[in-house]
Amino acid sequence: MLRVLVVGAGLTGSLCAALLRRTVAGPLHLALWDKAGDAGGRMITANSPQNPRCTADLGAQYITCTPHYAEKHREFYEELLAHGVLVPLTSPIEGMMVKEGDCNFVAPQGISSIIKHYLKESGAEVFFKQRVTQINLRNNVWEVSKETGSPEQFDLVILTMPAPQILELQGDIVNLITECQRQQLASVSYSSRYALGLFYEVGMKIDVPWAGRYITSNPCVRFISIDNQKRSIESSEFGPSLVIHTTVPFGVTHMEHREEDVQQIISQQLETILPGLPQPVATKCQKWRYSQAHFHLQRMFTCLSHKERLQHHQFPFRNQRDQCLLRL
């Protein structure tokens, strides 16, 4: 039986796992590891500890489908729409750039429901809090080591993670990456930012004429979303949630600061934009060290032998341009 490991439970990893399940004809043991505690990657949806039904998208806010990708990735969009994972974005987003022919979608159950849809389809055994540290070649199979637990062996390993994290891996993988490939991976640069989720009591109303708003005049806050309104969800069983994304300069400057201090600054700046908000019943501060790529890899590594080269692939929803996917 072919044993395959996918590293990374974000969009690229989950879709890759689903596509493997669709295309591999023979017996397949498919495992997926992620260093985080839940699926989503940079499409994570956080739950309020007070009420798990109150959620907030702390990463991607909506999906923009251009006419080119609407045709190229038609089957993926049709599948997600047919299952109700995606629905058209109908709520007002102030300051959003709208281009002719573009369609915008939201995920009613949270943006991470896209990832969970593909993970379910893949049938993979998913393990969280598994940080890969080394990859070595042992008797023509890949031995993958992690921070805790014993190494495990696989016939095929697929890495879906930011380029800097690939370059941190130890073992034989270090020698398999050519100098040219290493330079290409090192050239990928990322923006950094914070996201803050605020969860409120049942019955609380945020009285604004928009569901999301891009902010252009604040050094800290770049985007605000009334998350349940963005997804057109109203319920008497849970309160609203609000998400703040910071500017990139703020994120870069404060990346190594304590999250408690960063959260306080964001909250103070939010008060200048939306004065008088009540205290939330719970909060979640998310640090995005690798948010979006300023520069990404265009070249495709074409050699297929696992003993010689790594291969870079591209998958749907690539407008985020923030992942590297390497096949061993």
C-alpha positions in Angstrom: 0.0 0.0 0.0 1.3 3.4 -1.0 1.9 5.5 2.2 1.7 9.3 1.6 2.2 12.1 4.1 0.9 15.6 3.5 2.4 18.2 5.8 0.2 21.2 6.3 -3.6 21.4 6.9 -4.3 24.6 5.1 -6.0 24.9 1.7 -3.1 23.6 -0.4 -2.6 20.5 1.9 -6.3 19.6 2.2 -7.0 20.0 -1.5 -3.9 18.1 -2.4 -5.0 15.2 -0.1 -8.5 15.3 -1.7 -7.0 15.2 -5.2 -4.7 12.3 -4.3 -7.7 10.3 -3.0 -9.5 11.0 -6.3 -6.7 10.1 -8.6 -4.8 7.2 -6.9 -6.4 4.0 -8.2 -4.7 1.5 -5.8 -4.7 1.2 -2.1 -3.6 4.4 -0.4 -2.7 5.2 3.2 -3.0 9.0 3.4 -1.8 10.9 6.5 -1.8 14.7 7.1 0.2 16.4 9.8 0.0 20.0 11.0 1.8 21.9 13.7 -1.3 23.9 14.7 -4.1 22.7 16.8 -6.8 22.8 14.1 -7.3 22.8 10.3 -7.2 25.9 8.3 -3.7 27.4 8.0 -4.2 31.0 7.0 -7.9 30.2 6.4 -8.5 29.5 10.1 -11.8 30.1 11.8 -11.7 30.7 15.6 -14.4 29.7 18.1 -15.4 31.7 21.1 -14.5 29.7 24.3 -17.8 31.0 25.7 -19.9 29.7 22.9 -18.3 27.5 20.1 -21.1 28.5 17.7 -19.8 32.1 17.8 -16.9 32.1 15.3 -14.6 34.5 13.5 -12.4 34.2 10.4 -9.0 35.3 11.5 -7.3 34.7 8.1 -8.8 35.0 4.7 -12.1 36.9 4.8 -13.6 36.0 1.4 -12.7 34.3 -1.9 -12.4 36.5 -5.0 -12.9 34.5 -8.2 -11.7 36.2 -11.4 -13.2 35.3 -14.8 -10.0 33.4 -15.7 -10.1 31.2 -12.6 -13.9 30.9 -12.7 -13.3 28.9 -15.9 -10.0 27.3 -15.0 -11.2 26.0 -11.6 -14.9 25.7 -12.5 -15.3 22.2 -11.0 -13.9 23.3 -7.7 -16.2 26.3 -7.4 -19.2 24.3 -8.5 -18.5 21.6 -5.9 -18.2 24.1 -3.1 -21.3 26.0 -4.1 -23.3 22.8 -4.5 -22.4 21.7 -1.0 -23.2 25.1 0.5 -19.5 25.5 1.6 -19.4 28.8 -0.4 -22.2 31.3 -1.1 -22.1 34.6 -2.9 -21.0 37.6 -0.8 -24.0 39.9 -0.6 -23.1 42.0 2.4 -21.5 45.4 1.9 -17.8 45.7 2.2 -16.7 49.4 2.2 -13.5 50.1 0.3 -13.4 46.7 -1.5 -11.8 46.9 -4.9 -14.3 45.5 -7.4 -13.2 44.5 -10.9 -15.5 43.8 -13.8 -16.3 40.1 -13.9 -15.1 39.2 -10.4 -17.3 37.2 -8.1 -16.8 37.2 -4.3 -17.8 34.3 -2.0 -18.0 33.7 1.7 -18.2 30.5 3.7 -21.3 30.5 6.0 -19.7 28.1 8.4 -16.4 29.9 8.5 -13.6 30.0 6.0 -12.0 26.9 7.5 -15.0 24.9 6.4 -13.4 24.9 2.9 -10.4 23.0 4.3 -12.6 20.7 6.4 -14.6 19.8 3.3 -11.5 18.7 1.4 -10.1 16.9 4.5 -13.3 14.9 4.8 -13.3 14.1 1.1 -9.7 12.9 1.3 -10.3 10.4 4.1 -6.9 11.2 5.4 -5.8 10.5 9.0 -5.3 14.0 10.3 -2.9 14.7 13.3 -2.5 18.1 14.8 0.3 19.5 16.9 2.8 17.5 14.8 5.8 19.7 13.9 8.1 18.1 11.3 11.8 18.6 12.1 13.7 16.2 9.8 13.2 14.3 6.6 15.7 11.5 5.8 15.9 8.8 3.1 16.1 5.3 4.6 16.2 2.3 2.2 14.3 4.2 -0.5 11.5 5.4 1.9 11.2 8.8 3.6 11.6 8.8 7.4 9.9 11.8 8.8 10.8 13.0 12.3 8.7 15.4 14.5 9.2 17.2 17.8 7.4 14.4 19.7 6.9 10.8 19.0 8.8 8.3 16.9 9.8 8.9 13.3 7.4 7.4 10.7 8.1 6.2 7.1 6.3 7.1 3.9 6.7 6.4 0.2 5.8 10.0 -0.7 6.0 13.3 1.3 4.3 16.5 0.2 5.2 19.7 2.0 2.6 22.5 1.9 4.2 25.2 4.1 5.8 28.6 3.8 9.3 28.6 2.2 11.2 29.7 5.3 9.8 26.7 7.2 10.9 24.3 4.4 14.4 25.7 4.6 14.5 25.1 8.4 14.0 21.3 8.0 17.0 19.1 8.7 18.2 15.8 7.4 18.7 14.5 3.9 16.3 17.0 2.5 19.0 19.7 3.0 21.1 17.9 0.3 18.2 17.3 -2.0 17.5 21.0 -2.4 19.9 22.4 -5.0 21.6 25.7 -4.5 19.4 27.3 -7.2 16.3 26.0 -5.6 17.5 27.1 -2.2 18.0 30.6 -3.5 14.6 30.6 -5.1 13.0 29.5 -1.8 15.0 32.1 0.1 13.8 34.8 -2.3 10.1 34.3 -1.3 9.2 37.2 1.0 6.1 37.6 3.1 4.0 40.3 4.7 3.3 40.0 8.4 0.3 41.2 10.3 -2.0 40.5 13.3 -5.6 39.6 13.5 -7.8 40.1 16.5 -11.1 38.4 17.0 -13.6 39.8 19.5 -16.6 37.7 20.6 -19.7 39.4 22.1 -22.7 38.4 24.2 -26.0 37.2 22.7 -28.2 40.2 21.8 -25.4 42.7 21.4 -25.7 44.8 18.2 -23.0 46.5 16.2 -24.8 49.3 14.5 -22.8 50.1 11.4 -24.0 50.2 7.7 -21.4 47.7 6.5 -20.3 44.1 7.2 -16.7 44.8 6.4 -14.6 48.0 5.9 -11.1 48.7 4.6 -9.4 51.4 6.7 -7.0 53.7 5.0 -6.3 56.4 7.6 -5.1 54.4 10.6 -1.5 53.2 11.2 -2.6 50.1 13.0 -6.0 48.9 11.6 -6.4 47.9 7.9 -9.6 45.9 7.9 -12.6 45.4 10.1 -15.3 42.7 9.7 -18.5 42.2 11.5 -18.0 38.5 10.9 -21.5 37.1 11.3 -22.9 40.0 9.1 -20.3 39.3 6.5 -21.5 35.8 6.3 -25.2 36.9 6.6 -25.7 34.9 9.7 -28.1 36.1 12.5 -29.0 33.9 15.5 -30.5 34.3 18.9 -28.2 31.6 20.2 -24.9 33.4 19.9 -23.6 37.0 19.7 -21.8 38.8 17.0 -18.0 38.6 16.4 -15.7 41.3 15.1 -12.4 40.8 13.3 -9.6 43.4 13.0 -6.7 42.9 10.6 -3.7 45.2 11.2 -1.6 47.0 8.6 1.5 45.2 7.4 3.9 48.0 8.8 2.3 47.5 12.2 2.6 43.8 12.0 6.3 44.0 11.0 7.1 46.4 13.8 5.3 44.5 16.5 6.0 40.9 15.3 8.2 40.1 18.3 6.2 41.9 20.9 4.0 40.2 23.5 0.6 39.4 22.1 -1.1 40.9 25.2 0.6 44.3 24.4 -0.3 44.1 20.7 -3.9 43.3 21.5 -4.1 46.3 23.8 -2.8 48.6 21.1 -5.3 47.2 18.5 -8.2 47.6 20.9 -7.2 51.2 21.6 -7.0 52.0 17.9 -10.4 50.2 17.3 -11.9 52.6 19.9 -11.0 55.5 17.7 -12.8 53.9 14.7 -15.8 52.4 16.5 -16.1 54.2 19.8 -18.3 52.9 22.5 -18.1 49.2 21.8 -18.8 47.1 24.9 -16.2 44.7 26.3 -16.1 41.4 24.5 -16.7 38.2 26.5 -13.7 36.6 24.8 -10.9 37.5 22.4 -8.4 35.7 20.2 -5.2 37.3 18.9 -3.6 35.7 15.9 0.0 36.4 14.8 0.5 36.0 11.0 4.3 35.9 10.5 3.7 34.6 7.0 0.6 36.3 5.8 0.9 36.9 2.1 3.8 36.6 -0.3 5.3 39.8 -1.8 7.4 37.6 -4.2 6.5 34.0 -5.0 7.9 31.2 -7.1 6.9 31.0 -10.8 9.2 28.3 -11.9 8.0 24.7 -11.9 10.5 22.0 -10.8 10.0 19.3 -13.4 12.2 16.4 -12.4 10.0 13.7 -10.9 12.5 11.2 -9.3 12.3 11.5 -5.5 16.0 10.8 -5.4 16.9 13.8 -7.5 14.6 16.8 -7.3 11.8 18.5 -5.6 8.7 19.5 -7.5 6.6 22.7 -7.1 2.9 22.6 -7.9 0.1 25.1 -8.1 -3.5 24.5 -7.0 -6.8 26.5 -7.1 -7.3 29.7 -5.1 -3.7 30.6 -5.8 -4.4 34.3 -5.7 -3.2 34.2 -2.1 0.3 33.2 -3.4 1.6 32.3 0.0 2.3 28.6 0.0 5.1 26.4 -1.4 4.2 22.8 -2.2 7.1 20.4 -2.6 6.9 16.7 -3.5 9.5 14.3 -2.3 
